Amino acid sequence: MSIVWNPNRRLINIETKNSTYQMKIDDYGNLIHTHYGGKLQDTDMSQELVYLDRGFSGNPYEVGKVDRTYSLDYLPQEYSCFGTGDYRITGLHVRNTDGSKGCSLHYKNHYINQGLYSIKGLPAIHDSSDDANYETLCVEMTDDVNNLEVTLIYSIINDLDIIGRSVKLKNSGNKALTIDKVASMNLDFTYGDWQWVRFTGRHAMERNIVRGDIYQGVQSIGSVRGTSSHHYNPFTVICEKETTENMGQCYGFSFLYSGEHITEIEKDQTGSTRILVGIHPDDFCWKLAPGDELELPQVLLSYSNEGLGTLSRNYHKVINKNIVRGKRSKERRPVLINNWEATYFDFTGDKLVEIASQAHDMGIELFVMDDGWFGKRDDDNSGLGDWYANEKKLGCSLKELGEKINAIGMDFGIWFEPEMVSEDSDLYRKHPEWAVKIPGRNPNLARNQLVLDYSNPEVCDYIIKSLSDILSSAPISYVKWDMNRSICDKYGNSLDADRQGEFSHRYILGLYKVLETLTTTFDDVLFEGCSGGGGRFDAGMMYYTPQIWLSDNTDAINRLSIQYGSSFGYPISTMGSHVSASPNHQTGRNTPFKTRTTVAMAGTFGYELDITKLSDDEKKQIKEGINLFHQYYDIIQQGDYYRLSTPEDKCTAWAMIKEDKSEALISAVYHGVEANQKPTHIRVPGLDLNSNYVVEYVGDEVACREISGAALKNGGISINPSRIEYDSYVIHLVRK
């Protein structure tokens, strides 16, 4: 059993393979959080709480007359509410019918179920067919004054040290309530000096790691852009100051949500730390009518006392096993070529067939037609929303083009941007009310496009039908789903005035409805997410699209830091990564073909360049790269991932190791060359310490040698010095 209830102590323990999560119902019906971390061996950690009469920390009415040391202002709580005398950041803000703001929750009941909890209309970790090691705890809390019921939900995957936390609200009274803020989780740490690791960035430079102390006060990151955003990813970590890749305590928080989010952290007067994760409250206001329910997105928590590397691998495994779905997600992913950086909007059907034909000769398996194939679309100023093929431009129907690609021996994929509409489009002229904009005001433009109102079920139904018609009309086996602007001017024409604060969340619910319908109806199609690259790179989208275009920046050296930061919370099997042209179109950098291949292989792998303009030597290198990827596919896509150095070092190195430890692949990329350069020395954990490994430099004339797994971990291996600018190596290890 993962969940243990001790009725005598009124104590609930959630046990995973390497952690204990503990809460206690105290004498006043408050649910106190007592521990999350290493195993406890049946100890009640509430006995370690120190009760003091702290100045200006008030007491609940029923307690204060007899005990001034009891205050919710410093006690660690399982779920905090505004208006209880807790002056820290709080997870639930309720506005009552009389205008008062306050809510006080007390324990009512709890129950334990086998299996994982599914959330209506939202992604959540799901049971996999080969493992029944799942349980769910539901703790029911109530406010007897306003009749609000709050259920705290904990889904547990024991072997992966994963706890999925979510919240459900229900108005059981006869008066409407307004929810101004509701976090999906609250976690209090009574002791400890912690650091916060978050992943920040901008378009084309996403998920840069930032690590710093948690100080007294409030820190937060989040997005009000309608998406999880390029700027602040909804995955964060807190850790001890001494924590490294391979040692120290750390906790991860992955928000399964693709919309507006916030992570707040406060270190208070007593030195305790609180973290809240949930929907961003700035644009959120939900009317909860009598009888209404509201289910909130899930947060995946994980704990490691063996450093950041183990924590990352917990998330890699749960995403691959319990988040991504569909038969295509489990199949071998095809090596693709996308025509975007080859042609941009300037192409014909014949040009696409020519690219596909030469790509097939080199071993590429999937051709993807990007933007510009539909409606009036020769640049990014028109056509979005008109999802019918421009047969004049293609020189044939979409079905005929797909059949031509298939006849070459390649699968056929297609690009969509279904959440957008151009003012210059048939759809906008017919339905201007479907565009997101505030009545009476000119809308904000980005790329001369507006956002379709996915909070309106009518719009969602139209998109489902339009895309279904396209996907049914041609032999399409892959869809790239793009979204190329942030959302502002938020207003839903189908929503009443007192429900406009629900727009942003209802938009995401509409998006998920569309994706759920299309991905289940067309389960033979592999869907890849995209939002100007990594603007919606989150575990919520991975529930529908098992791979996501990592960044619009295809520069191999910039990609080292983007892939490094992304790897903390996401597996490389989800990272869309391509070999592109040199000089690179975003940076102008010249990078060796071999290095571009090495970097792209730390992802789903493909090409994005005009293959018809390459030299014979470059075409040869494409064949070699594809053969290499196929040869080591299982290690790359299914192996355990280890970060061996950082992009701040002179050489970025990483390893993928088979689960049975029989093989490993080490990749290393030098950032430059120096005179009289020193070699890079790295240690490689995760191997069989009692076995020897044959070390082979793939494609390089370096003699094979033999070294033990123990020596690789404790002594390390030297990587040859760089011979040219941005040189790279791939090293294959095979257990003897």
FIKE-563679 format. One line per 2 residues: number of its first residue (from 1); their letters; for each residue x, y, z of C-alpha. Coordinates in steps of 0.02 Angstrom, whole numbers. Example, Ala and Ser with C-alpha at 12.3 -4.5 7.8 and 13.67 -1.06 7.14 Angstrom:
2
1) AS) 615:-225:390 ~ 684:-53:357
***
This chain:
736
1) MS) 0:0:0 ~ 62:174:-45
3) IV) -63:262:69 ~ -68:221:254
5) WN) -201:290:372 ~ -167:286:559
7) PN) -335:325:644 ~ -260:335:819
9) RR) -136:469:770 ~ -254:541:635
11) LI) -103:531:520 ~ -96:498:333
13) NI) 67:438:255 ~ 92:429:67
15) ET) 235:310:35 ~ 330:301:-129
17) KN) 486:201:-166 ~ 604:331:-93
19) ST) 494:460:-6 ~ 362:490:127
21) YQ) 229:625:115 ~ 140:652:280
23) MK) -10:753:341 ~ -106:757:504
25) ID) -281:807:556 ~ -255:906:715
27) DY) -372:931:863 ~ -458:1078:779
29) GN) -493:991:614 ~ -354:1080:520
31) LI) -251:977:398 ~ -70:1005:444
33) HT) 73:960:327 ~ 208:874:429
35) HY) 335:802:306 ~ 385:776:125
37) GG) 554:697:93 ~ 650:541:140
39) KL) 573:391:226 ~ 513:412:407
41) QD) 497:234:473 ~ 326:264:552
43) TD) 370:426:643 ~ 240:562:675
45) MS) 332:720:624 ~ 198:833:700
47) QE) 288:808:866 ~ 430:914:795
49) LV) 319:1067:771 ~ 360:1207:895
51) YL) 212:1310:956 ~ 251:1487:1012
53) DR) 154:1645:1044 ~ 219:1749:899
55) GF) 179:1933:894 ~ 47:1984:768
57) SG) 8:1803:723 ~ -174:1788:773
59) NP) -268:1635:831 ~ -425:1549:767
61) YE) -575:1599:873 ~ -606:1426:944
63) VG) -423:1413:996 ~ -367:1587:1042
65) KV) -461:1601:1206 ~ -363:1454:1276
67) DR) -203:1443:1173 ~ -114:1593:1099
69) TY) 27:1484:1031 ~ -84:1406:897
71) SL) -87:1510:737 ~ -114:1469:555
73) DY) 7:1610:517 ~ 155:1495:545
75) LP) 88:1316:549 ~ 126:1211:394
77) QE) -39:1179:305 ~ -90:1055:172
79) YS) -197:1187:85 ~ -203:1370:136
81) CF) -348:1493:124 ~ -356:1682:123
83) GT) -445:1757:273 ~ -395:1633:409
85) GD) -259:1734:492 ~ -127:1660:378
87) YR) -40:1814:309 ~ 73:1719:190
89) IT) 34:1687:8 ~ -120:1575:9
91) GL) -192:1451:-115 ~ -379:1488:-110
93) HV) -464:1658:-119 ~ -654:1651:-111
95) RN) -771:1800:-131 ~ -936:1766:-47
97) TD) -1107:1828:-102 ~ -1106:1968:26
99) GS) -940:2032:-42 ~ -834:1966:99
101) KG) -673:1876:56 ~ -635:1727:163
103) CS) -640:1539:176 ~ -593:1417:314
105) LH) -575:1234:270 ~ -581:1090:393
107) YK) -558:904:370 ~ -717:807:337
109) NH) -669:638:266 ~ -546:545:157
111) YI) -548:390:48 ~ -421:287:-47
113) NQ) -447:214:-221 ~ -344:98:-330
115) GL) -285:175:-492 ~ -251:355:-542
117) YS) -372:501:-542 ~ -430:570:-710
119) IK) -480:753:-722 ~ -626:798:-834
121) GL) -566:899:-984 ~ -386:910:-923
123) PA) -228:807:-941 ~ -173:698:-796
125) IH) -57:552:-768 ~ -144:394:-828
127) DS) -129:209:-788 ~ -13:115:-904
129) SD) -63:-60:-953 ~ 91:-145:-882
131) DA) 91:-78:-704 ~ -47:-78:-573
133) NY) 60:7:-440 ~ -55:159:-427
135) ET) -165:230:-289 ~ -264:390:-262
137) LC) -301:481:-100 ~ -446:604:-92
139) VE) -460:716:61 ~ -626:808:80
141) MT) -623:979:162 ~ -772:1093:195
143) DD) -815:1270:242 ~ -977:1256:340
145) VN) -1018:1441:322 ~ -1018:1460:133
147) NL) -1044:1273:99 ~ -891:1258:-12
149) EV) -822:1082:-28 ~ -639:1063:-76
151) TL) -565:894:-119 ~ -376:877:-114
153) IY) -323:739:-233 ~ -159:642:-229
155) SI) -120:516:-367 ~ 30:408:-325
157) IN) 151:313:-438 ~ 255:221:-311
159) DL) 402:159:-416 ~ 433:329:-496
161) DI) 420:433:-335 ~ 281:534:-416
163) IG) 133:617:-327 ~ 4:703:-436
165) RS) -86:840:-340 ~ -247:925:-394
167) VK) -400:1008:-319 ~ -587:1000:-350
169) LK) -710:1131:-289 ~ -897:1110:-268
171) NS) -1026:1239:-215 ~ -1147:1141:-107
173) GN) -1240:1295:-48 ~ -1382:1396:-123
175) KA) -1284:1554:-160 ~ -1155:1588:-294
177) LT) -972:1600:-245 ~ -831:1685:-340
179) ID) -660:1604:-346 ~ -527:1738:-368
181) KV) -378:1622:-348 ~ -359:1435:-330
183) AS) -192:1345:-327 ~ -177:1163:-378
185) MN) -58:1130:-233 ~ 15:1206:-76
187) LD) 174:1138:2 ~ 252:1203:163
189) FT) 430:1169:223 ~ 449:1213:407
191) YG) 638:1210:403 ~ 781:1225:280
193) DW) 877:1352:176 ~ 826:1315:-2
195) QW) 871:1368:-176 ~ 747:1389:-318
197) VR) 787:1324:-492 ~ 678:1394:-630
199) FT) 687:1398:-819 ~ 672:1567:-902
201) GR) 700:1634:-1077 ~ 625:1715:-1229
203) HA) 572:1665:-1404 ~ 712:1564:-1485
205) ME) 811:1555:-1321 ~ 699:1455:-1205
207) RN) 725:1369:-1037 ~ 887:1444:-974
209) IV) 923:1380:-800 ~ 920:1509:-659
211) RG) 966:1454:-483 ~ 965:1564:-330
213) DI) 928:1573:-144 ~ 751:1581:-77
215) YQ) 754:1736:33 ~ 627:1808:155
217) GV) 489:1879:48 ~ 391:1825:-105
219) QS) 464:1767:-270 ~ 363:1710:-420
221) IG) 367:1667:-604 ~ 219:1643:-719
223) SV) 131:1685:-880 ~ -19:1793:-924
225) RG) 7:1766:-1111 ~ -129:1635:-1134
227) TS) 6:1500:-1149 ~ 137:1426:-1035
229) SH) 257:1539:-1133 ~ 437:1547:-1195
231) HY) 479:1654:-1045 ~ 439:1553:-888
233) NP) 417:1366:-898 ~ 289:1284:-781
235) FT) 420:1162:-716 ~ 525:1215:-566
237) VI) 637:1137:-433 ~ 685:1181:-255
239) CE) 842:1105:-182 ~ 972:1116:-47
241) KE) 1115:1235:-81 ~ 1237:1089:-91
243) TT) 1132:989:-214 ~ 1220:934:-374
245) EN) 1177:817:-517 ~ 1218:665:-412
247) MG) 1191:712:-230 ~ 1078:813:-117
249) QC) 892:837:-86 ~ 780:915:-217
251) YG) 595:928:-259 ~ 515:950:-430
253) FS) 350:1031:-477 ~ 282:1003:-653
255) FL) 117:1089:-693 ~ 15:990:-820
257) YS) -60:1146:-897 ~ -30:1240:-1059
259) GE) -107:1407:-1012 ~ -78:1547:-889
261) HI) 14:1485:-736 ~ 104:1547:-582
263) TE) 230:1474:-460 ~ 245:1574:-300
265) IE) 371:1548:-160 ~ 376:1636:7
267) KD) 501:1621:148 ~ 417:1693:302
269) QT) 463:1770:470 ~ 495:1600:549
271) GS) 608:1536:410 ~ 477:1417:338
273) TR) 451:1409:150 ~ 288:1393:55
275) IL) 268:1351:-129 ~ 106:1370:-227
277) VG) 76:1313:-407 ~ -81:1346:-506
279) IH) -174:1450:-635 ~ -116:1631:-636
281) PD) -241:1734:-536 ~ -219:1899:-631
283) DF) -339:1850:-771 ~ -436:1721:-672
285) CW) -606:1742:-589 ~ -727:1595:-586
287) KL) -911:1604:-544 ~ -960:1448:-448
289) AP) -1149:1439:-451 ~ -1245:1325:-331
291) GD) -1208:1144:-377 ~ -1062:1191:-491
293) EL) -896:1101:-485 ~ -724:1160:-542
295) EL) -579:1040:-566 ~ -405:1114:-570
297) PQ) -251:1056:-667 ~ -130:930:-593
299) VL) 45:963:-526 ~ 170:820:-527
301) LS) 282:819:-373 ~ 438:714:-357
303) YS) 574:700:-226 ~ 755:644:-241
305) NE) 892:632:-111 ~ 1016:583:-248
307) GL) 1026:748:-339 ~ 950:833:-489
309) GT) 992:694:-611 ~ 883:566:-522
311) LS) 743:695:-507 ~ 749:726:-695
313) RN) 744:542:-735 ~ 588:524:-625
315) YH) 502:652:-737 ~ 570:576:-898
317) KV) 496:408:-851 ~ 326:471:-795
319) IN) 305:575:-953 ~ 353:432:-1068
321) KN) 251:304:-972 ~ 103:395:-895
323) IV) 76:557:-992 ~ 106:534:-1178
325) RG) -31:429:-1258 ~ -81:350:-1421
327) KR) -7:211:-1523 ~ 104:328:-1625
329) SK) 188:389:-1465 ~ 247:212:-1429
331) ER) 305:175:-1606 ~ 477:215:-1677
333) RP) 472:399:-1729 ~ 512:431:-1912
335) VL) 660:537:-1968 ~ 579:687:-2052
337) IN) 620:833:-2163 ~ 524:996:-2149
339) NW) 526:1120:-2293 ~ 511:1280:-2190
341) EA) 692:1338:-2186 ~ 715:1267:-2361
343) TY) 579:1368:-2447 ~ 481:1471:-2320
345) FD) 322:1524:-2415 ~ 403:1513:-2586
347) FT) 366:1339:-2652 ~ 264:1240:-2776
349) GD) 204:1062:-2768 ~ 343:1012:-2888
351) KL) 476:1090:-2774 ~ 408:993:-2625
353) VE) 409:830:-2722 ~ 588:863:-2776
355) IA) 642:889:-2594 ~ 549:732:-2542
357) SQ) 625:628:-2681 ~ 804:674:-2638
359) AH) 768:656:-2452 ~ 704:480:-2480
361) DM) 864:434:-2571 ~ 961:479:-2414
363) GI) 851:377:-2296 ~ 731:511:-2231
365) EL) 561:435:-2196 ~ 435:578:-2176
367) FV) 408:737:-2277 ~ 321:880:-2186
369) MD) 242:1023:-2284 ~ 249:1179:-2176
371) DG) 157:1346:-2184 ~ 92:1416:-2349
373) WF) -8:1272:-2426 ~ -185:1336:-2392
375) GK) -302:1478:-2434 ~ -224:1643:-2485
377) RD) -57:1616:-2398 ~ 102:1678:-2481
379) DD) 162:1769:-2325 ~ 107:1781:-2144
381) NS) -20:1921:-2172 ~ -170:1821:-2233
383) GL) -258:1655:-2248 ~ -259:1586:-2071
385) GD) -425:1503:-2037 ~ -457:1453:-2218
387) WY) -412:1270:-2203 ~ -426:1215:-2384
389) AN) -282:1178:-2502 ~ -220:1310:-2624
391) EK) -223:1193:-2774 ~ -161:1329:-2891
393) KL) -1:1345:-2788 ~ 20:1159:-2762
395) GC) -25:1116:-2941 ~ -136:976:-2879
397) SL) -254:928:-2739 ~ -191:891:-2565
399) KE) -237:710:-2589 ~ -137:701:-2751
401) LG) 14:784:-2670 ~ 9:661:-2525
403) EK) -3:516:-2647 ~ 148:581:-2744
405) IN) 248:588:-2582 ~ 189:413:-2535
407) AI) 236:348:-2708 ~ 415:405:-2677
409) GM) 414:295:-2522 ~ 390:430:-2390
411) DF) 253:472:-2265 ~ 167:640:-2284
413) GI) 145:770:-2147 ~ 65:940:-2139
415) WF) 72:1103:-2039 ~ -79:1188:-1959
417) EP) -104:1343:-1852 ~ -284:1309:-1801
419) EM) -297:1431:-1656 ~ -272:1584:-1765
421) VS) -365:1687:-1894 ~ -306:1822:-2014
423) ED) -413:1977:-2041 ~ -382:1945:-2226
425) SD) -470:1776:-2229 ~ -637:1706:-2280
427) LY) -666:1644:-2103 ~ -641:1816:-2024
429) RK) -753:1900:-2152 ~ -889:1774:-2112
431) HP) -864:1766:-1923 ~ -773:1920:-1855
433) EW) -855:1885:-1686 ~ -751:1726:-1672
435) AV) -589:1826:-1653 ~ -528:1871:-1479
437) KI) -543:2060:-1457 ~ -625:2182:-1338
439) PG) -785:2261:-1408 ~ -760:2440:-1465
441) RN) -570:2430:-1463 ~ -444:2393:-1599
443) PN) -359:2228:-1561 ~ -175:2199:-1530
445) LA) -94:2119:-1683 ~ 50:1998:-1693
447) RN) 106:1939:-1866 ~ -57:2021:-1926
449) QL) -157:1881:-1849 ~ -289:1866:-1715
451) VL) -332:1724:-1597 ~ -487:1618:-1621
453) DY) -599:1610:-1469 ~ -580:1432:-1409
455) SN) -686:1474:-1256 ~ -831:1470:-1379
457) PE) -889:1288:-1411 ~ -950:1341:-1583
459) VC) -773:1388:-1634 ~ -703:1224:-1567
461) DY) -833:1125:-1665 ~ -788:1221:-1824
463) II) -602:1184:-1803 ~ -634:1001:-1767
465) KS) -736:985:-1926 ~ -616:1087:-2034
467) LS) -463:988:-1982 ~ -555:823:-1986
469) DI) -604:857:-2166 ~ -423:892:-2212
471) LS) -354:741:-2119 ~ -485:628:-2198
473) SA) -453:694:-2374 ~ -269:649:-2394
475) PI) -143:518:-2335 ~ -78:623:-2189
477) SY) 20:533:-2053 ~ 92:682:-1957
479) VK) 28:852:-1900 ~ 132:998:-1838
481) WD) 14:1103:-1729 ~ 79:1281:-1717
483) MN) 27:1435:-1617 ~ 121:1594:-1659
485) RS) 68:1734:-1543 ~ 24:1772:-1363
487) IC) -157:1809:-1316 ~ -214:1979:-1254
489) DK) -375:2083:-1277 ~ -456:1938:-1185
491) YG) -643:1935:-1210 ~ -761:1794:-1254
493) NS) -917:1841:-1352 ~ -1005:1684:-1290
495) LD) -971:1725:-1106 ~ -1080:1836:-995
497) AD) -1002:1991:-919 ~ -984:1910:-748
499) RQ) -891:1762:-825 ~ -759:1854:-928
501) GE) -630:1808:-794 ~ -655:1628:-849
503) FS) -598:1662:-1028 ~ -416:1609:-1016
505) HR) -451:1444:-929 ~ -600:1407:-1042
507) YI) -487:1440:-1192 ~ -369:1302:-1133
509) LG) -516:1186:-1096 ~ -575:1217:-1275
511) LY) -401:1184:-1344 ~ -390:1021:-1247
513) KV) -562:970:-1310 ~ -509:999:-1491
515) LE) -345:905:-1466 ~ -429:761:-1375
517) TL) -556:740:-1514 ~ -432:748:-1657
519) TT) -294:643:-1579 ~ -414:503:-1532
521) TF) -510:509:-1697 ~ -350:508:-1800
523) DD) -244:393:-1693 ~ -137:344:-1843
525) VL) -73:523:-1852 ~ 80:580:-1752
527) FE) 45:754:-1681 ~ 188:873:-1641
529) GC) 154:1029:-1540 ~ 231:1198:-1574
531) SG) 208:1378:-1518 ~ 339:1479:-1608
533) GG) 450:1335:-1555 ~ 452:1314:-1366
535) GR) 314:1435:-1313 ~ 202:1294:-1254
537) FD) 328:1162:-1206 ~ 244:1085:-1055
539) AG) 185:917:-990 ~ 4:964:-1020
541) MM) 31:975:-1208 ~ 130:813:-1205
543) YY) -30:725:-1153 ~ -95:762:-1328
545) TP) 63:788:-1431 ~ 202:666:-1382
547) QI) 334:777:-1459 ~ 348:967:-1467
549) WL) 457:1079:-1576 ~ 585:1130:-1446
551) SD) 631:1301:-1514 ~ 626:1403:-1674
553) NT) 813:1422:-1648 ~ 896:1281:-1744
555) DA) 1075:1339:-1711 ~ 1164:1186:-1642
557) IN) 1268:1282:-1514 ~ 1119:1380:-1447
559) RL) 1023:1218:-1443 ~ 1148:1148:-1317
561) SI) 1083:1264:-1181 ~ 901:1248:-1236
563) QY) 909:1058:-1232 ~ 1008:1061:-1070
565) GS) 878:1167:-979 ~ 733:1069:-1053
567) SF) 807:904:-996 ~ 780:945:-812
569) GY) 593:915:-828 ~ 564:833:-997
571) PI) 632:679:-1090 ~ 725:698:-1254
573) ST) 593:590:-1338 ~ 478:742:-1328
575) MG) 603:868:-1402 ~ 583:909:-1586
577) SH) 761:938:-1648 ~ 824:957:-1827
579) VS) 985:976:-1925 ~ 974:1143:-2015
581) AS) 1078:1243:-2137 ~ 1248:1321:-2106
583) PN) 1266:1469:-2091 ~ 1117:1454:-1973
585) HQ) 965:1558:-2020 ~ 941:1628:-1844
587) TG) 1121:1664:-1790 ~ 1228:1658:-1947
589) RN) 1345:1533:-1861 ~ 1441:1404:-1962
591) TP) 1438:1234:-1876 ~ 1505:1068:-1939
593) FK) 1375:948:-2010 ~ 1433:816:-1888
595) TR) 1400:929:-1739 ~ 1229:980:-1802
597) TT) 1189:794:-1815 ~ 1256:756:-1641
599) VA) 1147:892:-1563 ~ 991:846:-1662
601) MA) 1009:664:-1609 ~ 972:721:-1430
603) GT) 791:738:-1485 ~ 664:666:-1606
605) FG) 785:699:-1752 ~ 753:768:-1924
607) YE) 810:895:-2053 ~ 757:1071:-2097
609) LD) 856:1133:-2248 ~ 851:1132:-2437
611) IT) 920:960:-2468 ~ 926:992:-2656
613) KL) 1066:1121:-2632 ~ 1184:1013:-2529
615) SD) 1353:950:-2585 ~ 1384:765:-2614
617) DE) 1485:760:-2453 ~ 1343:837:-2353
619) KK) 1219:713:-2428 ~ 1337:574:-2379
621) QI) 1341:642:-2201 ~ 1151:641:-2197
623) KE) 1149:456:-2240 ~ 1279:421:-2107
625) GI) 1184:523:-1978 ~ 1021:433:-2012
627) NL) 1106:264:-2001 ~ 1185:317:-1837
629) FH) 1017:374:-1766 ~ 934:212:-1819
631) QY) 1075:109:-1746 ~ 1064:192:-1576
633) YD) 878:237:-1577 ~ 832:130:-1427
635) II) 971:203:-1320 ~ 931:382:-1372
637) QQ) 742:378:-1357 ~ 719:253:-1216
639) GD) 880:259:-1115 ~ 912:349:-951
641) YY) 976:526:-980 ~ 1126:597:-886
643) RL) 1193:774:-894 ~ 1383:759:-883
645) ST) 1430:943:-900 ~ 1343:1109:-928
647) PE) 1338:1233:-1073 ~ 1440:1349:-963
649) DK) 1585:1228:-977 ~ 1698:1226:-1129
651) CT) 1621:1062:-1182 ~ 1439:1009:-1159
653) AW) 1422:822:-1133 ~ 1277:705:-1099
655) AM) 1245:518:-1096 ~ 1101:402:-1134
657) IK) 1113:233:-1048 ~ 1005:81:-1080
659) ED) 897:30:-933 ~ 987:-137:-921
661) KS) 1155:-43:-925 ~ 1218:-148:-1071
663) EA) 1252:2:-1185 ~ 1277:188:-1174
665) LI) 1301:333:-1293 ~ 1401:486:-1240
667) SA) 1390:646:-1343 ~ 1508:793:-1320
669) VY) 1513:962:-1410 ~ 1656:1085:-1390
671) HG) 1608:1270:-1390 ~ 1769:1326:-1469
673) VE) 1953:1291:-1497 ~ 2105:1351:-1401
675) AN) 2291:1340:-1426 ~ 2368:1197:-1329
677) QK) 2193:1146:-1275 ~ 2163:1034:-1125
679) PT) 2050:882:-1145 ~ 1882:876:-1060
681) HI) 1866:749:-920 ~ 1695:685:-867
683) RV) 1628:555:-748 ~ 1490:440:-809
685) PG) 1369:374:-676 ~ 1230:250:-706
687) LD) 1330:104:-777 ~ 1358:-71:-709
689) LN) 1498:-45:-582 ~ 1548:-229:-588
691) SN) 1570:-242:-777 ~ 1694:-181:-906
693) YV) 1644:-78:-1059 ~ 1723:-64:-1231
695) VE) 1743:120:-1276 ~ 1724:166:-1461
697) YV) 1732:340:-1537 ~ 1597:328:-1671
699) GD) 1660:382:-1842 ~ 1830:436:-1778
701) EV) 1997:349:-1797 ~ 2025:324:-1611
703) AC) 2076:154:-1549 ~ 1947:62:-1445
705) RE) 1991:33:-1263 ~ 1915:-53:-1113
707) IS) 1865:26:-947 ~ 1759:-29:-800
709) GA) 1591:46:-752 ~ 1664:87:-582
711) AL) 1810:179:-663 ~ 1691:276:-776
713) KN) 1591:333:-625 ~ 1731:367:-502
715) GG) 1879:403:-613 ~ 1799:463:-774
717) IS) 1843:471:-958 ~ 1939:600:-1058
719) IN) 1864:675:-1216 ~ 1991:717:-1351
721) PS) 2026:904:-1370 ~ 1932:999:-1503
723) RI) 2015:998:-1673 ~ 1902:1123:-1761
725) EY) 1777:1255:-1708 ~ 1623:1175:-1629
727) DS) 1692:1000:-1644 ~ 1592:853:-1574
729) YV) 1612:671:-1527 ~ 1495:523:-1506
731) IH) 1562:382:-1396 ~ 1481:211:-1389
733) LV) 1502:101:-1235 ~ 1461:-85:-1240
735) RK) 1466:-197:-1088 ~ 1577:-350:-1111
***
